Amino acid sequence: MDRTLVASAVAENLFATETAVEDALGQAVLLMRRMMDARRELGLPATVGDPALRRVTAAVNALGEAQKEIVRTHGELESLRSELGLGGIRFGPLHKPLAAAAEDQTAD
C-alpha cells in the first residue's frame, strides 16, 4: 500500500482525535460552569452537589491530560514522517498560524 495514503489516513484520524478531545474538554468545562451557576440560581449552599462537581473537575483534569498526550502523539508521528521518507509531504492544514508564530518567536 502507498505510504502517503496510509500516513494521510493516520493524520486524518489524529486531527479528528485532537478535535474530539478539545471539544470534550470544552464541554466538560461548560458543564462545570453550568452546575455552579445552577447552584447559585437556586440559592443553594456551596456544598450542595459538591461530590458531583469534584467528579466533573476530575474529568476536566483527565481530559487535559488526554489533550497533552494527543499533542505528544502528534509530535511523535511528526518525527516518524521523515523516517518513513515522507519528509516532503505535508498533512493537515497548509497554513498553521501558531507554528509560524512559534518560529517567529524563536528567531528573535
C-alpha positions in Angstrom: 0.0 0.0 0.0 1.1 3.5 -0.7 2.9 5.1 2.4 1.4 8.5 1.6 -2.2 7.2 1.6 -1.6 5.3 4.8 0.0 8.3 6.5 -2.7 10.5 5.3 -5.4 8.3 6.9 -3.5 8.3 10.2 -3.1 12.1 10.0 -6.9 12.4 9.4 -7.7 10.3 12.4 -5.1 12.2 14.5 -6.7 15.6 13.6 -10.2 14.2 14.3 -9.0 12.9 17.7 -7.4 16.2 18.6 -10.6 18.0 17.8 -12.7 15.5 19.7 -10.6 15.7 22.8 -10.6 19.5 22.7 -14.4 19.6 22.2 -14.9 17.2 25.1 -12.7 19.3 27.3 -14.7 22.4 26.4 -18.0 20.7 27.1 -16.8 19.5 30.5 -15.7 23.0 31.4 -19.2 24.3 30.3 -20.8 21.6 32.4 -18.8 22.6 35.4 -19.8 26.3 34.9 -23.4 25.4 34.4 -23.5 23.3 37.6 -22.1 26.2 39.6 -24.4 28.7 38.0 -27.4 26.4 38.7 -26.5 26.1 42.3 -26.3 29.9 42.6 -29.5 30.5 40.7 -31.3 28.1 43.0 -29.8 29.8 46.1 -28.3 26.5 47.3 -25.3 26.4 49.6 -21.8 25.8 48.1 -21.8 22.2 49.5 -24.8 21.0 47.5 -23.6 19.0 44.6 -20.0 19.2 45.6 -19.3 15.5 45.1 -20.6 15.7 41.5 -18.7 18.9 40.9 -15.5 17.3 42.1 -16.1 14.4 39.6 -16.5 16.9 36.8 -13.3 18.6 37.9 -11.6 15.2 37.8 -12.9 14.7 34.3 -11.6 18.1 33.2 -8.2 17.2 34.6 -8.3 13.8 32.8 -9.3 15.4 29.5 -6.5 17.9 30.0 -4.1 15.0 30.3 -5.6 13.4 27.3 -5.1 16.6 25.3 -1.5 16.8 26.4 -0.9 13.1 25.4 -2.5 13.5 22.0 -0.3 16.6 21.3 2.7 14.4 22.2 1.4 11.7 19.9 1.3 14.4 17.1 4.9 15.2 17.8 5.9 11.6 17.8 4.2 11.0 14.5 5.7 14.1 13.1 9.2 12.8 13.8 8.3 9.5 12.1 7.3 11.3 8.9 10.9 11.9 7.8 12.0 8.4 9.0 9.4 6.9 6.6 10.6 9.0 3.7 7.6 11.4 3.9 9.5 14.5 4.9 8.5 16.5 1.9 4.8 15.7 2.3 2.6 17.9 4.4 -0.6 16.7 6.2 -3.3 18.8 7.6 -3.9 22.5 7.0 -1.5 24.2 4.7 -1.3 27.3 6.9 -0.5 26.7 10.6 -0.5 30.2 12.1 0.6 29.1 15.6 3.5 27.1 14.2 4.6 30.2 12.2 4.2 32.4 15.3 6.4 30.0 17.3 9.1 30.0 14.6 9.0 33.8 14.6 9.5 33.9 18.4 12.5 31.5 18.3 14.1 33.7 15.6 14.1 36.7 17.9 
